[in-house]
Amino acid sequence: MRTVPIPVDTSKLTITCVKAPRPRVLNKDTGEIKTDKNGNTVYEVTVSVEDEFGRIELVKIGITGEPPITAGNAVHAVGLLGYVWEIAGRWGISYRATALLPQQEAAASV
């Protein structure tokens, strides 16, 4: 099954890093780390996402390379995409971003 990425409008979302970035582990037994097609390490960042109505969800966002954020940072997610997946009757949404920047740094660069 091929999934089509869906752009996420982050303009009305408040995103906060709740767990420091860490390399995504593919195999816990071998310690194999996920890499992209160019061989770069893929990191996983756990964030809280609050919408304009105050609803909050915890999600993990994948990103190539270690982003310059730490737990507690307000985050600007550049190029955030959602991918709907289904395996054996279970489904979910995985997220990937082009960049995750501290909100202050993103505001300064505009």
N, C-alpha and C positions, 0 to 999 in steps of 0.2 A: 504494500500500500504506500503510495507516494503522498506526502502531505504538502499542502500549500501554505507558505507562511502568511500570517495575518498581521499587518502593522498594528501596533498598540498606540493609541493616542494618549500620551502621558501628560497632556496639558492640565488635566483636572485631577491628577493623582499626586499624592505625597508618598515618596519612596524613601525608606530609611534602611540602611544596612544594619542587620541584627546579628550577623555572624561574619567574621572576617573571611575574605576570599581564600579558597583552598583549591588545590588541583583536584579535578574530578577523577575519582578512582573507578576504573572499568571492572577490575577484578580484585576483590578484597583478599583473595588467597595469594595471588601473585604480586599484588601491589601495582599492577599495570595502570598507568596514568593515561587518560584520554588526550589525544592530540588532534589538531585539525589537519586538513589535507596538506598543509605546508610543514607539518611536524612541530608546530607550536603548541605548548601546553594549553589545554582548555581548563579554565577556572570556573568554580561554582560559587555563587554568592547568594546567601539567604537574606532576603529583604522583606520588610513589611510594606504592603501597598495599601494606602488608604484612599478611598474614592471621595467624591464631593459630598456624599451622604453619611460619611463617617464609618462606612464598612471597611474592615481591615482583613487582609489575607496575608499569610506567609507564603512566599514563593521563592523558588531558586531560579536564578538567572545564570545562564552559561555565557562565558565571554573568553575570547582568545587573549592570552596574556594576563598577567596579574594587574588588576585595576588599582589605582592609587586611593583606595578607600579603606576605612576601618569601621568596626562596629560602632554604631551611634551616629555615623555621618548621614546627613540628608544627601540623597543621591539623585543625579540627573542621568536617566537612562537614554542614551543616544541610539537611535535605530532599533528600538525594542520590537521584536517580532514574537508572535505566539504560534506554536505548531501543535495542532490537534493530532493526537495519536490514539491508536486502538490496538490492543494485543489480547487475544483470547477472551474477548468480551469485556475487557476492562479498557477504559479510556481516560485521557487526561490532556493537559496542555503543558508543553514544555516551552520555556522562554529563552531567548538568545538576544544579546545586545551587541552593537558595534563597539560601544564604550560605556563604562560606568564611571562618572566623574563626581567628585564632591560638589554639592550644589553651589557653594561659594565660587569654586573654580569655573564652573560652567557659566555662572552669571557674569563673572569678570571677563570671559572671553566673548561675550555677546556684544 
